[in-house]
């Protein structure tokens, strides 16, 4: 008889209540066969490897001064590692820089690279407005499933929330959704994968991930938006990297590039 993920977790971790365990799932702290699983109701066959990250260790990782890409009086830009959850309660990760910190934007848990964090209220207000008015130029690198035939293109499809898993929204293409636009071009073709550079014009939740899935080339390993892959790679997480940011702050240009290695697992 099959069990749900929540039932399996309750058997293996009896010291936690079902409410606590569901919260772990909602926060992305539960892996099934090495992939984050956000559906507590998922039925398991019985032979899956289930792991609970009880302490959320990546969030409590030591601060790395070398990962500060740029710092000003009102904000700084950090080279975000994979597995760090962009949530206000996790800003203690950056305590060596300051205490009154706020997230100007968010990167998904496994998205790496340039993350902007405000140090002052005035900085937060200015930067939020910059992002809102599309005054920030963002570039990403992504490893997608399959070989993309075209050299470049633009995905202009509206997005809407199609499901809610705890505190996590799942998005999809919908005519009733909000405007979303992503430019892309091929950097390199591999045997069963393609490395793309992307420039999102808008900044919707999961925009790049959903747009790539709608293109027929989801991020390799992104099991939220794809159920099967041509690629033979089985990464611990998808590969999406915020490689650079460009904007004007107080009349001065800010141009920052990530120094974090990308695709290190397959080099």
GIJO-V695517 format. One record per residue. N is the residue number from 0. RES is the residue in one small letter. PSI is psi in whole degrees, 0 to 359 (999 if undefined). NEAR is the number of other ideal C-beta (glycine too) atoms within 8 Angstrom. Layout:
BEGIN
N | RES | PSI | NEAR
N | RES | PSI | NEAR
END
This chain:
BEGIN
0 | x | 129 | 2
1 | x | 155 | 7
2 | x | 157 | 10
3 | x | 163 | 11
4 | x | 319 | 17
5 | x | 319 | 12
6 | x | 320 | 8
7 | x | 317 | 11
8 | x | 320 | 16
9 | x | 323 | 11
10 | x | 319 | 8
11 | x | 335 | 8
12 | x | 69 | 10
13 | x | 343 | 6
14 | x | 344 | 3
15 | x | 147 | 10
16 | x | 164 | 5
17 | x | 326 | 8
18 | x | 317 | 6
19 | x | 318 | 8
20 | x | 320 | 15
21 | x | 325 | 11
22 | x | 320 | 9
23 | x | 317 | 14
24 | x | 314 | 17
25 | x | 326 | 12
26 | x | 358 | 10
27 | x | 27 | 10
28 | x | 13 | 9
29 | x | 127 | 14
30 | x | 142 | 11
31 | x | 117 | 12
32 | x | 40 | 6
33 | x | 0 | 7
34 | x | 139 | 9
35 | x | 133 | 10
36 | x | 124 | 10
37 | x | 5 | 10
38 | x | 103 | 8
39 | x | 339 | 12
40 | x | 359 | 7
41 | x | 134 | 9
42 | x | 133 | 8
43 | x | 150 | 12
44 | x | 330 | 6
45 | x | 343 | 6
46 | x | 8 | 3
47 | x | 152 | 8
48 | x | 114 | 7
49 | x | 128 | 12
50 | x | 131 | 6
51 | x | 122 | 11
52 | x | 88 | 11
53 | x | 320 | 7
54 | x | 357 | 5
55 | x | 53 | 10
56 | x | 320 | 7
57 | x | 324 | 11
58 | x | 329 | 9
59 | x | 13 | 7
60 | x | 153 | 9
61 | x | 145 | 3
62 | x | 139 | 9
63 | x | 111 | 6
64 | x | 327 | 6
65 | x | 343 | 4
66 | x | 0 | 10
67 | x | 112 | 12
68 | x | 330 | 12
69 | x | 140 | 8
70 | x | 132 | 7
71 | x | 180 | 9
72 | x | 324 | 5
73 | x | 346 | 11
74 | x | 169 | 15
75 | x | 162 | 13
76 | x | 125 | 15
77 | x | 144 | 11
78 | x | 88 | 14
79 | x | 133 | 13
80 | x | 165 | 10
81 | x | 153 | 9
82 | x | 7 | 8
83 | x | 125 | 12
84 | x | 122 | 11
85 | x | 88 | 11
86 | x | 145 | 5
87 | x | 324 | 6
88 | x | 348 | 5
89 | x | 6 | 10
90 | x | 350 | 11
91 | x | 342 | 6
92 | x | 328 | 10
93 | x | 21 | 12
94 | x | 330 | 9
95 | x | 340 | 5
96 | x | 324 | 11
97 | x | 173 | 7
98 | x | 327 | 4
99 | x | 72 | 7
100 | x | 153 | 11
101 | x | 148 | 10
102 | x | 126 | 10
103 | x | 325 | 11
104 | x | 179 | 8
105 | x | 148 | 5
106 | x | 143 | 10
107 | x | 160 | 9
108 | x | 315 | 11
109 | x | 4 | 10
110 | x | 129 | 12
111 | x | 169 | 14
112 | x | 208 | 13
113 | x | 114 | 16
114 | x | 127 | 12
115 | x | 128 | 11
116 | x | 127 | 15
117 | x | 143 | 14
118 | x | 342 | 12
119 | x | 161 | 10
120 | x | 319 | 8
121 | x | 320 | 7
122 | x | 319 | 13
123 | x | 315 | 12
124 | x | 316 | 8
125 | x | 315 | 11
126 | x | 321 | 14
127 | x | 320 | 9
128 | x | 321 | 9
129 | x | 314 | 12
130 | x | 319 | 12
131 | x | 320 | 6
132 | x | 9 | 6
133 | x | 39 | 8
134 | x | 6 | 8
135 | x | 121 | 9
136 | x | 121 | 8
137 | x | 137 | 11
138 | x | 140 | 11
139 | x | 153 | 15
140 | x | 144 | 14
141 | x | 142 | 13
142 | x | 116 | 12
143 | x | 160 | 15
144 | x | 136 | 12
145 | x | 169 | 11
146 | x | 116 | 9
147 | x | 125 | 11
148 | x | 317 | 3
149 | x | 159 | 6
150 | x | 327 | 4
151 | x | 168 | 7
152 | x | 181 | 8
153 | x | 129 | 7
154 | x | 115 | 12
155 | x | 84 | 6
156 | x | 132 | 8
157 | x | 149 | 11
158 | x | 145 | 15
159 | x | 155 | 11
160 | x | 127 | 8
161 | x | 348 | 7
162 | x | 161 | 6
163 | x | 120 | 7
164 | x | 96 | 9
165 | x | 238 | 11
166 | x | 2 | 4
167 | x | 123 | 9
168 | x | 142 | 9
169 | x | 130 | 11
170 | x | 160 | 13
171 | x | 166 | 8
172 | x | 131 | 10
173 | x | 136 | 9
174 | x | 337 | 4
175 | x | 5 | 5
176 | x | 186 | 11
177 | x | 153 | 8
178 | x | 135 | 6
179 | x | 134 | 16
180 | x | 132 | 10
181 | x | 124 | 15
182 | x | 146 | 11
183 | x | 156 | 12
184 | x | 154 | 9
185 | x | 132 | 12
186 | x | 319 | 7
187 | x | 140 | 6
188 | x | 131 | 7
189 | x | 189 | 8
190 | x | 316 | 4
191 | x | 10 | 10
192 | x | 166 | 13
193 | x | 136 | 13
194 | x | 122 | 14
195 | x | 153 | 14
196 | x | 135 | 11
197 | x | 145 | 12
198 | x | 98 | 11
199 | x | 128 | 13
200 | x | 317 | 7
201 | x | 174 | 11
202 | x | 58 | 8
203 | x | 157 | 9
204 | x | 128 | 7
205 | x | 22 | 13
206 | x | 307 | 14
207 | x | 317 | 13
208 | x | 316 | 15
209 | x | 317 | 14
210 | x | 317 | 13
211 | x | 321 | 15
212 | x | 320 | 13
213 | x | 335 | 9
214 | x | 347 | 10
215 | x | 9 | 5
216 | x | 72 | 10
217 | x | 163 | 12
218 | x | 134 | 17
219 | x | 126 | 14
220 | x | 359 | 13
221 | x | 84 | 11
222 | x | 350 | 8
223 | x | 325 | 8
224 | x | 12 | 11
225 | x | 142 | 11
226 | x | 341 | 3
227 | x | 158 | 3
228 | x | 146 | 9
229 | x | 322 | 5
230 | x | 144 | 9
231 | x | 356 | 4
232 | x | 143 | 10
233 | x | 74 | 5
234 | x | 157 | 10
235 | x | 341 | 5
236 | x | 168 | 11
237 | x | 161 | 11
238 | x | 105 | 13
239 | x | 126 | 14
240 | x | 122 | 13
241 | x | 94 | 16
242 | x | 333 | 12
243 | x | 158 | 12
244 | x | 141 | 14
245 | x | 132 | 9
246 | x | 170 | 10
247 | x | 127 | 8
248 | x | 119 | 12
249 | x | 49 | 4
250 | x | 4 | 4
251 | x | 135 | 6
252 | x | 137 | 6
253 | x | 118 | 12
254 | x | 115 | 7
255 | x | 135 | 11
256 | x | 137 | 8
257 | x | 145 | 14
258 | x | 3 | 6
259 | x | 130 | 11
260 | x | 144 | 5
261 | x | 141 | 10
262 | x | 35 | 9
263 | x | 333 | 6
264 | x | 340 | 6
265 | x | 6 | 6
266 | x | 999 | 5
END
